[in-house]
Every structure is written in C-alpha cells, then in structure tokens.
Amino acid sequence: MEKQDVFVSLFDFLGKPAGTELGKAVYMSAKNQRQVTKMREVSNKKYTGKVVLYKPEFLEEYFTKTQQPSVKTPNEDYELPF
C-alpha cells in the first residue's frame, strides 16, 4: 500500500481564516520554492470557492520562519560610539 501525501488548507492548519493577504504570501512562497500544491472546492456561510492545499511540513517551516523576529547582529568591525 502506497503512502499518500497529506495536504491541508491554511484554515485547517491555522484553525482560522487566513485572509487574502496572508494567503497570497504563502502561495507565492510555495511557488518560489517549487512546492507541490493542490486545490479543493469549499462552500460554507462565509466563503464559496477554491482553496489552495499545502503539505503541512511546508506550512510548519513557513510559519516558523515568519514568526521569528529579525535580529540584526552588528558587524564585528563596527565600533560603539562610546
């Protein structure tokens, strides 16, 4: 028996609607990384249409990287002004 890949929507992964802006950002990141995506039709009170599905491993990595604050480390040649 062959193992099938699991794909989830942003809603499934986050437990809440992601919104258009976040959805576009995640999709563009997936495409830039040549990630495989799938589509699913959904219909509920708030949305009817297609949603993009991603591998959970990709979403884990995406949200881990985007949640970390960017910390700039000073260059070793940099001297403090005091």
N, CA and C atoms as a LAMMPS dump frame, in Angstrom:
ITEM: TIMESTEP
0
ITEM: NUMBER OF ATOMS
246
ITEM: BOX BOUNDS ff ff ff
-5.0000000000000000e+02 5.0000000000000000e+02
-5.0000000000000000e+02 5.0000000000000000e+02
-5.0000000000000000e+02 5.0000000000000000e+02
ITEM: ATOMS id mol type element x y z
1 1 1 N 0.85 -1.19 0
2 1 2 C 0 0 0
3 1 3 C 0.889 1.244 0
4 2 1 N 0.646 2.162 -0.93
5 2 2 C 1.458 3.355 -1.081
6 2 3 C 0.954 4.466 -0.165
7 3 1 N 1.886 5.136 0.516
8 3 2 C 1.537 6.251 1.398
9 3 3 C 1.218 7.481 0.551
10 4 1 N 0.081 8.092 0.786
11 4 2 C -0.295 9.306 0.061
12 4 3 C 0.113 10.521 0.875
13 5 1 N 0.558 11.566 0.174
14 5 2 C 0.916 12.811 0.836
15 5 3 C -0.339 13.472 1.395
16 6 1 N -0.171 14.114 2.531
17 6 2 C -1.27 14.839 3.166
18 6 3 C -1.156 16.307 2.774
19 7 1 N -2.255 16.905 2.403
20 7 2 C -2.315 18.323 2.064
21 7 3 C -3.403 18.97 2.902
22 8 1 N -3.135 20.176 3.403
23 8 2 C -4.107 20.896 4.229
24 8 3 C -4.229 22.338 3.745
25 9 1 N -5.368 22.933 4.02
26 9 2 C -5.579 24.345 3.693
27 9 3 C -4.982 25.199 4.815
28 10 1 N -4.861 26.49 4.563
29 10 2 C -4.404 27.392 5.622
30 10 3 C -5.393 27.402 6.778
31 11 1 N -6.687 27.314 6.468
32 11 2 C -7.699 27.268 7.519
33 11 3 C -7.502 26.027 8.389
34 12 1 N -7.283 24.88 7.745
35 12 2 C -7.06 23.646 8.505
36 12 3 C -5.825 23.777 9.392
37 13 1 N -4.778 24.364 8.86
38 13 2 C -3.507 24.476 9.58
39 13 3 C -3.58 25.49 10.721
40 14 1 N -4.172 26.665 10.45
41 14 2 C -4.2 27.746 11.435
42 14 3 C -5.382 27.672 12.386
43 15 1 N -6.439 26.986 11.956
44 15 2 C -7.648 26.919 12.779
45 15 3 C -8.503 28.164 12.682
46 16 1 N -8.218 29.012 11.703
47 16 2 C -8.99 30.245 11.485
48 16 3 C -8.736 30.702 10.058
49 17 1 N -9.584 31.582 9.525
50 17 2 C -9.354 32.081 8.157
51 17 3 C -8.034 32.842 8.073
52 18 1 N -7.312 32.612 7.011
53 18 2 C -6.007 33.254 6.843
54 18 3 C -6.133 34.648 6.248
55 19 1 N -7.112 34.857 5.416
56 19 2 C -7.262 36.145 4.751
57 19 3 C -6.507 36.173 3.432
58 20 1 N -6.891 37.095 2.589
59 20 2 C -6.349 37.181 1.243
60 20 3 C -4.856 37.501 1.231
61 21 1 N -4.426 38.461 2.028
62 21 2 C -3.028 38.895 2.011
63 21 3 C -2.085 37.766 2.438
64 22 1 N -2.395 37.114 3.549
65 22 2 C -1.57 36.001 4.015
66 22 3 C -1.63 34.841 3.033
67 23 1 N -2.812 34.577 2.499
68 23 2 C -2.965 33.5 1.53
69 23 3 C -2.079 33.708 0.314
70 24 1 N -2.031 34.932 -0.178
71 24 2 C -1.182 35.238 -1.338
72 24 3 C 0.294 35.084 -0.991
73 25 1 N 0.684 35.534 0.195
74 25 2 C 2.09 35.449 0.606
75 25 3 C 2.541 33.992 0.721
76 26 1 N 1.707 33.163 1.319
77 26 2 C 2.047 31.749 1.469
78 26 3 C 2.11 31.081 0.097
79 27 1 N 1.148 31.388 -0.768
80 27 2 C 1.123 30.796 -2.104
81 27 3 C 2.37 31.183 -2.892
82 28 1 N 2.752 32.454 -2.856
83 28 2 C 3.93 32.904 -3.586
84 28 3 C 5.195 32.234 -3.052
85 29 1 N 5.279 32.073 -1.741
86 29 2 C 6.427 31.392 -1.15
87 29 3 C 6.48 29.939 -1.61
88 30 1 N 5.336 29.279 -1.633
89 30 2 C 5.271 27.879 -2.08
90 30 3 C 5.71 27.762 -3.531
91 31 1 N 5.232 28.646 -4.366
92 31 2 C 5.6 28.593 -5.781
93 31 3 C 7.084 28.907 -5.98
94 32 1 N 7.62 29.881 -5.243
95 32 2 C 9.036 30.215 -5.345
96 32 3 C 9.924 29.046 -4.922
97 33 1 N 9.432 28.238 -3.982
98 33 2 C 10.182 27.073 -3.511
99 33 3 C 9.823 25.808 -4.293
100 34 1 N 9.011 25.976 -5.31
101 34 2 C 8.553 24.858 -6.152
102 34 3 C 7.877 23.753 -5.333
103 35 1 N 7.083 24.168 -4.367
104 35 2 C 6.312 23.225 -3.563
105 35 3 C 5.101 22.746 -4.358
106 36 1 N 4.743 21.502 -4.172
107 36 2 C 3.543 20.959 -4.799
108 36 3 C 2.343 21.482 -4.024
109 37 1 N 1.341 21.982 -4.738
110 37 2 C 0.094 22.425 -4.112
111 37 3 C -1.065 21.725 -4.802
112 38 1 N -2.191 21.691 -4.13
113 38 2 C -3.417 21.152 -4.701
114 38 3 C -4.531 22.149 -4.445
115 39 1 N -5.679 21.916 -5.07
116 39 2 C -6.84 22.787 -4.89
117 39 3 C -8.014 21.966 -4.368
118 40 1 N -8.892 22.632 -3.614
119 40 2 C -10.109 21.984 -3.124
120 40 3 C -11.241 23.007 -3.175
121 41 1 N -12.401 22.558 -3.586
122 41 2 C -13.605 23.404 -3.561
123 41 3 C -14.202 23.358 -2.161
124 42 1 N -14.555 24.526 -1.643
125 42 2 C -15.222 24.6 -0.345
126 42 3 C -16.461 25.477 -0.471
127 43 1 N -17.402 25.238 0.406
128 43 2 C -18.606 26.053 0.437
129 43 3 C -19.111 26.093 1.874
130 44 1 N -19.147 27.303 2.425
131 44 2 C -19.705 27.487 3.764
132 44 3 C -20.38 28.853 3.814
133 45 1 N -20.811 29.277 4.993
134 45 2 C -21.525 30.554 5.12
135 45 3 C -20.698 31.749 4.667
136 46 1 N -19.401 31.701 4.897
137 46 2 C -18.559 32.862 4.639
138 46 3 C -17.764 32.802 3.342
139 47 1 N -17.596 31.613 2.76
140 47 2 C -16.766 31.513 1.556
141 47 3 C -17.183 30.331 0.701
142 48 1 N -17.287 30.575 -0.575
143 48 2 C -17.507 29.518 -1.554
144 48 3 C -16.494 29.719 -2.663
145 49 1 N -15.732 28.69 -2.93
146 49 2 C -14.72 28.776 -3.982
147 49 3 C -13.611 27.785 -3.754
148 50 1 N -12.497 28.027 -4.421
149 50 2 C -11.347 27.137 -4.325
150 50 3 C -10.384 27.63 -3.256
151 51 1 N -9.748 26.676 -2.572
152 51 2 C -8.675 26.985 -1.637
153 51 3 C -7.455 26.163 -2.031
154 52 1 N -6.304 26.696 -1.73
155 52 2 C -5.049 26.01 -2.03
156 52 3 C -4.688 25.12 -0.852
157 53 1 N -4.184 23.934 -1.16
158 53 2 C -3.745 22.991 -0.14
159 53 3 C -2.23 22.85 -0.206
160 54 1 N -1.614 22.748 0.959
161 54 2 C -0.162 22.66 1.074
162 54 3 C 0.207 21.46 1.937
163 55 1 N 1.451 21.018 1.808
164 55 2 C 1.959 19.986 2.706
165 55 3 C 2.162 20.63 4.082
166 56 1 N 1.755 19.954 5.147
167 56 2 C 1.915 20.531 6.492
168 56 3 C 3.368 20.877 6.825
169 57 1 N 4.308 20.102 6.32
170 57 2 C 5.722 20.38 6.592
171 57 3 C 6.138 21.738 6.026
172 58 1 N 5.636 22.075 4.852
173 58 2 C 5.927 23.378 4.264
174 58 3 C 5.346 24.492 5.136
175 59 1 N 4.097 24.319 5.576
176 59 2 C 3.464 25.353 6.392
177 59 3 C 4.164 25.511 7.737
178 60 1 N 4.591 24.408 8.34
179 60 2 C 5.348 24.485 9.601
180 60 3 C 6.596 25.338 9.404
181 61 1 N 7.33 25.058 8.341
182 61 2 C 8.55 25.797 8.068
183 61 3 C 8.242 27.261 7.767
184 62 1 N 7.224 27.512 6.958
185 62 2 C 6.869 28.883 6.59
186 62 3 C 6.532 29.706 7.831
187 63 1 N 5.671 29.176 8.685
188 63 2 C 5.234 29.955 9.842
189 63 3 C 6.287 30.006 10.944
190 64 1 N 7.187 29.059 11.004
191 64 2 C 8.288 29.134 11.958
192 64 3 C 9.235 30.257 11.56
193 65 1 N 9.548 30.342 10.269
194 65 2 C 10.457 31.378 9.79
195 65 3 C 9.836 32.767 9.892
196 66 1 N 8.552 32.905 9.599
197 66 2 C 7.936 34.232 9.596
198 66 3 C 7.598 34.719 11
199 67 1 N 7.558 33.824 11.98
200 67 2 C 7.233 34.231 13.344
201 67 3 C 8.459 34.661 14.136
202 68 1 N 9.652 34.317 13.668
203 68 2 C 10.862 34.679 14.382
204 68 3 C 11.193 36.144 14.113
205 69 1 N 11.45 36.906 15.186
206 69 2 C 11.817 38.302 14.963
207 69 3 C 13.182 38.384 14.296
208 70 1 N 13.312 39.345 13.407
209 70 2 C 14.609 39.504 12.761
210 70 3 C 15.507 40.31 13.683
211 71 1 N 16.635 39.753 14.008
212 71 2 C 17.585 40.411 14.894
213 71 3 C 18.827 40.718 14.076
214 72 1 N 19.165 41.978 14.029
215 72 2 C 20.358 42.38 13.304
216 72 3 C 21.548 42.277 14.247
217 73 1 N 22.549 41.587 13.808
218 73 2 C 23.762 41.484 14.608
219 73 3 C 24.768 42.479 14.054
220 74 1 N 25.422 43.195 14.933
221 74 2 C 26.372 44.193 14.451
222 74 3 C 27.57 43.527 13.785
223 75 1 N 28.11 44.209 12.834
224 75 2 C 29.311 43.752 12.156
225 75 3 C 30.458 43.803 13.153
226 76 1 N 31.358 42.838 13.092
227 76 2 C 32.469 42.809 14.045
228 76 3 C 33.35 44.044 13.943
229 77 1 N 33.395 44.683 12.792
230 77 2 C 34.209 45.878 12.602
231 77 3 C 33.532 47.133 13.149
232 78 1 N 32.28 47.001 13.516
233 78 2 C 31.517 48.143 13.992
234 78 3 C 31.974 48.516 15.392
235 79 1 N 32.228 49.795 15.629
236 79 2 C 32.63 50.247 16.947
237 79 3 C 31.496 51.031 17.581
238 80 1 N 31.263 50.812 18.839
239 80 2 C 30.239 51.548 19.556
240 80 3 C 30.671 53.002 19.712
241 81 1 N 29.744 53.948 19.726
242 81 2 C 30.1 55.362 19.767
243 81 3 C 30.523 55.85 21.151
244 82 1 N 30.63 55.012 22.134
245 82 2 C 31.046 55.47 23.469
246 82 3 C 32.165 54.634 24.011
